[in-house]
C-alpha cells in the first residue's frame, strides 16, 4: 500500500488549474532536446519571448551590481586592483551589514536592517513622503511577497471566502498564487480599446457580481501593466484609491516595472505618492501594500530571487504577522538582498562606476522603447492582429482574430484557440510565446510577448511570427493531430 496517493494531496493544490504556459515550456524543452540530438527543424533554436528573463535573452547585466556581489561572495577580491574604488567601498559596507561579515550567514526573516533602511530611503526620495524600515519586508521575489500578503487575508468558507479583485488580463502566475492561498478570484476587465486602461465602472461591476459569492477584501493592480504595457496616470490612480477607500478594500500595488516607462507624456507615479497627496483622511486610512523586486527592467536579476513590500496604514498587530509568516522562509537569499540595496542605491555622479552604470541602464531602456515601437508597427500590419501601444513594462498583449478552423480545432483538443496558436507557432517556427490564458472574455484571444530582448532577437521573432501567422490565415499551417 502506498503511503500517499492522489486522494491524500491537499484539495486546494489539486484544484489549482493547469497552466498552458507550463505545457508550452515543456514542449519547447522537448524541441530543444530534439535539435541537440540532430533533428531537422526549419529553425536552429527556440526563442523564448513568453516571460521576462533578460539575461536568458542575452541582454547585458549591470556591471556595478555583479562586481559588488562578486566581492561580497569572495572578499579577497577587495585586494584586487581591477575593481573600481566605489565597488570595493560598497562591498565592504554591505559585508559589514552581514553577520560574520559573510553572505553565508542567516539574516532576520524580514531582511537585513541595512537593506530595509536603504529601501525606505529610496521610497522617500522617489515619493517625497516618509518611509520607515520597520514597514519594509524583504522576500524571495515580489511573487512571494504577494503570496505572504494574501495568505494573511484568506479566511472563510463557501460564499464567505475572501475574494481579491484582479485585472483581466493579469500576470500569468497570479492565478496560481491566489488559488494556492485559498482565495476567490474576482476579475475586472481592463478596457483594451483604451490601451488596457482601468475602468471604474468595470470595478464596480466586478464587485457587485462577487457579492454573495465571496467577501471581497482586496484589489490587485499592476502598474506599469503586466502583461498589457499600460501606465496609469494620476487621475486613474486617484479613482482606484477612492474606490478602495469607499469599498474598504486593501490595495495591492505591483510596481515591479516602475523603471520602464517609455510612452510619450507618461511617467511612473507610485500609488503611495498619489495617496499621500490626496485628502488627509484617505492618506491616513487607506491600507496599501506596494511591491518591487530585482526582476525590474534595468536590473533584471530574476535568478537572485529578492523583492520587497512596503506596508502603509496597517494595524501594528497585523504587521506582526507579516514578520511571523516570513519566519517560515528563514531568510531571503542574502545575495538577492544585497542586490536590492544596489538597485535602490546605485552609483552617483562622481563615483567611478557611474558613467558605465548610466550607459548600461540607458541602453536597456532605449532597447525597450525601440522594441515597443517596432512590435506595435509590425503586428498591426498583420491580418487579424490588433496591438495596443505599450507605454511601459516589458510586454505587449496583441489581440488575435483567428479563423474559424483553428478555433474549431482547438475546441476538439480542449484548448483555447490562442494556446493552440502558440503551440503551432512553437512547433513550426521555434518561437515560444505566452497565450492569453485565463481571466479574459471567452471569445477573445491574445498573445503575451516579452520585448525585453535584444533588438536583433525581436526582429527575428517578428519575422518568424509574421511568416507563421500569414500561413495560418491562408490555411496552409500544418494541422495538429487530434
PyMOL commands that set and color helices and strands:
alter all, ss='L'
color gray80, all
select helices_A, chain A and resi 6-8+11-14+20-36+63-73+75-79+85-97+99-101+113-127+133-135+142-153+158-160+174-180+192-194+200-210+234-246+271-276+280-285+302-304+316-329+334-344+354-379+404-413+417-429+455-474
alter helices_A, ss='H'
color red, helices_A
select strands_A, chain A and resi 47-48+136-139+162-168+184-189+215-222+250-254+288-293+307-312+385-386+395-396+399-400+431-432+434-435+445-450
alter strands_A, ss='S'
color yellow, strands_A
deselect
rebuild
show_as cartoon
